[in-house]
């Protein structure tokens, strides 16, 4: 990487003149500024973050706080990290990933040191410890997720309640009157903000449509997922003609495998819909209808709002919900009928 003295030599000026021109600290003639900027571009010179902070300029960095815990489902979390990084690069920003399990520590360090221009918050818990800190720090902060206490915060997320309602409406419109819901393990409903919202939305819309809904939250016991198999078996043998899945990709595959083991065909005997999946459900056999959680949609909106705040624009504290989309892959049908 080029050094400042190389830019000075190429532009025919002193090092201090280069510093003044790039920091905007002093008035420099247009011709001299042009020569310095051309030399900096040709040499690919970039002031380091420390120098930019001392000059009072932007760091071109967003801090992304994403605590990694023992029970973190890495594929889903990394999909959001990647989507955030791609969205930030469109604004020539990089991502500083903060992974401490004590989530507030890294966020507090970034806020006090000026290492970043803003903070993006992932893996939001219902009672997230970062909420109070976000209200106290001066850095623009956007939550990708909705904590229970979100007053005064800028939050972005899929409208999970509406996503669940889409799934119920699809099945109810086809004539199903008994639905089984296979969710995440019980601890997920304490540590993450969205599983409870999916469940509430599903049960509320089922009640509105006069559809019986039985919820099972199987424990995770490794790749065999015996509790998921038991849940699927109990739901189907108990009279459910449709299943709504809100769980990881392994549990989806196990649920389909158990239906096959029971001799139940999808969709002729049992309809299946996935809600809130970050993975592609069309690759299962058989492919599954879904109302997906698309990481790029949430992350692009979050970065857009963060940039607007960094630029001094007005972004009112609010929950910005993304409308869900139903994707049909042929896994739903009327009870005992052809695919819908």
Buried (B, 14 or more C-beta within 10 A) or exposed (E): EBEBEBBBBBBEBEBEBBBBBBBEEEEBEEEBBEBBBEBBEEBEBEBEBEBBBEBEBBBBBBBBBBBBEEEBBEEBBBBBBBBBBBBBEEBEBEBBBBBBEEBBBBBBEBBEEBBBBBBBBBBBBBEBBBBEBBEEBEBBBBBBBBBEEBEEBBBBBBBBBBBBBBBBBBBBEBBBBBBBBBBBBEEBBEBBBBBBBBBEBBBBBBEEBEBBBBBBBBEBEEEEBEBBBEBBBEBBEEEBBBBBBBBBBBBBBBBBBBBEEBEBEBBBBBBBBBBBBBBBBBEBEBBBBBBBBBBBBBBBBBBBBBBBBBEEEEBEEEEBBBEBEBBBBBBBBBBEEEBB
